[in-house]
Amino acid sequence: MARNSFVTADVAKVKRKNKYGFIDSCGKKITKIIYDDVLNFKNGFARVCLNDKWGFIDITGEEITEIKYDGAHNFANGFAVVELNGKYGFIDTTGKEITKIKYDYAYDFANGFARVELDDKCGFIDTTGKEITKIKYDYAYCFANGFARVELDDKCGFIDTTGKEITEITYDDAYDFENGFAVVKLNSKYGFIDTYGKEITEITYDDAYDFENGFAMVKRNDKCGFIDTTGKEITEIKYDYAYDFVNGLARVELNDKYGFIDTTGKEITKIKYDEVLNFKNDLARVRINKKWGFININGKEITPIKYDDAYDFANGLVRRVILDNKYGFIDTTGSEVIPIKYDYASGFVNGFAKVELNNKWGLIDTNGTVVIPIKYNDVDNVVNGVTKVKLHGKYHTIHVNSN
């Protein structure tokens, strides 16, 4: 490798007699060593400088532009910002200027559009260089999910990808569209608009959060509730806090107690638990007075709230329940199908669980049948029907079959 070289992938920047160029991984020149400066390749192109002017070369070393610009950005999403005589414009990957070099500033393309500034105003161009809006806004944000926020005279609104204003520019603040709706703010209150710019709620909430899974949390007077995609309040705005809907149910909090509501807003449980966790496999863990149990999706307690700890269901069994420092297993109906008698039990792996009793280890299957006697100093998980056990300092391999 040549002295004073800087490597980028399979191309190296080299210097000779205060001039720069590039060579490939075999040492072959891909450019003449003629430039006053060169910058590393990015996205297939490199910026090069000659006589205080800048241009671009491609990976073969061909100059795709004249070396005439006062400055240039790296290519991003197929286009590069270039500067000439204090003005900015864009070129494409062939070196063609897709706009006149006329803007006071220009930002890289993102999501198919670029922001440009002229006479202290902002607007957008598309990938053909066409101005899709008048350059009239005081500020503009990047497009997100098909819409961009724009500001004019300290007010906010939205435009679509054609440049059409889908709302009047009347809001005090606005947030990007998420899942088909955007939060807007007016006179210190919040509400929602849809992708047509229609207000689906009155702008009356003290706070509002993005829609997730078809519902959005809203706040009024320090209380929370939910609205649906029509803007209808499906609950009273009465909860101290609420969590997003997951699998059709949401956790809610009131007076330091927790419960669940369904998508109609109905409380499927009393709001009485000290803690509730999200449903998995149609069951949720709930806690009262440091004890755990399970409820089903109808809110029915399928177990007494008596366990010291409990874990999520797997393979039709709860991985573990713990009571009085003993481990056992319950099924999805809440029945204790494997006695709560072990000093320790692991979760089931490949149909078997490791269990400990009186400092000895063995294996049980999902029926609770002991398939490896509980007499070993250690036992491994079963893999491909085989486990290793340790007894008196020696390891043995055992083939395991469930009864």
Buried (B, 14 or more C-beta within 10 A) or exposed (E): EEEEEBEEEEBBBBBEEEBBBBBBEEEEEBBEBEBBBBBBBBEEBBBBBBEEBBBBBBBEBEBBBEBEBBBBBBBBBEBBBBBBEEBBBBBBBEBEBBBEBEBBEBBBBEEEBBBBBBEEBBBBBBBEBEBBBEBEBBEBBBBBEEBBBBBBEEBBBBBBBEBEBBBEBEBBBBBBBBEEBBBBBBEEBBBBBBBEBEBBBEBEBBBBBBBBEEBBBBBBEEBBBBBBBEBEBBBEBBBBEBBBBBEBBBBBBBEEBBBBBBBEBEBBBEBBBBEBBBBEBEBBBBBBEEBBBBBBBEBEBBBEBEBBBBBBBBBEBBBBBBBEEBBBBBBBEBEBBBEBEBBBBBBBBEBBBBBBBEEBBBBBBBEBEEBBEBEBBEBBBBEEEEBBBBBEEEEEEBEBEBE
